[in-house]
């Protein structure tokens, strides 16, 4: 849909690449979305770029066949420390709509948006309007020092999509942005969003029903990605590492956690399928725990997508996995 002046676009990208060398990994204000990006008279589809899998899946469910939706960050990529290539910046620049989760998750986004021309683009921060949890106020690994807490990459927890209720807010934000970019199909996007939110509401009901009356409401996980889910269903997450999945905990933290799981009769430790399970395996071996997968849904392979795996299915898998500990 978008028709760009080639030389202006390349100049913007060159400036963007230079800025990223110093700016990626910092936080800043993102450019406001423009209301001028609308479907052109030729009827071409919206070109929509999303950052990582949940944003992609939510958008696909809302846009369906009215937009070409692409996924910027492939499965298997460590999103927390990710920095985009110049080619990926070009993909963003060429988009009619750019969708990301938050400045706290995709910390490179503010710098990119400052470096490119967004005047003909709708930018959607999917977590807009959601109050992010302060990581400093969350449950840290027992025995973590103040210095170790300050070493985390995130001041606020960005994993809002793992709460099926907050996921509905993200879907609303995506629907509103698509309608802004393509007013002609606004009713289509709204209808799709409502239908998808019905599925998310059913998912929420499944979690509520599964944990109603549970006496053990604590689970141990390698990656502290599940605070929003824990808050929603009155659970307690005890994590080995912080908000970054590959963070290496100190020997003191591992020792404290080993004592904790032995004292509380913990049977399982959860690790994610998108990161190394070494730390979880170390604790499992030390404390005699069983391993189970709890996915933060930061990436799903194309093979799994082709087989029909999506956000709803993986969240149901997470529910079944949590039933091992929450009972």
NORPE-V738054 format. One line per field, one symbol per residue. psi: psi as a letter, one per 20 degrees, with the letter a starting at -180 (. if undefined). burial: b if it has 24 or more other C-alpha atoms within 12 Angstrom, else e. A space follows every 50 residues. Layout:
# NORPE-V738054
psi: ???
burial: ???
This chain:
# NORPE-V738054
psi: gpoqoghgghgghghghghhhihqirqrpqqqqqjiorpriijqqqoppq frghhgggghhghcjiqopqogorqipohhjqpqrhghhhgghiqhpppr grhhgmiigggghhirojhkqppoohjpipoqpohhiroqppjprhhhgi iqhphqpilhiiohghhhhhgggggghhhghmhhkghghgggggghhghh hhgghggghhjpjphojpqpqhpmikhggghhklrppoqgabiphjpoqr hgghgghghghghjkphqpprqjjrpjggghghghgjkrqqqpopjkipp qhghghjjpaggghhhghghghhhho.
burial: bbeeeeeebeebbbbbbebbeebbbbbeebbebebbbbbeeeeebbbbbb bbbbbbbbbbbbbbebbbbbbbbbbebbbbbbbbebebbbbbbbbbbbbb bbbbbbbbbbbbbbbbbbbbbbbbbbbbebebbebbebbbbbbbeeeebe ebbbbbbbbbbbbbbbbbbbbbbbbbbbbbbbeebbebbbebbbebbebb eebbeebbebbeeeeebbbbbbbbbbbbbbbbbebbbbbbbbbbbbbbbe eebbebbbebbeeeebbbbbbbbbbebbbbbbbbeebebbbbbbbbbbbb eeeeeeeeebbbebbbbbbebbbbbbe
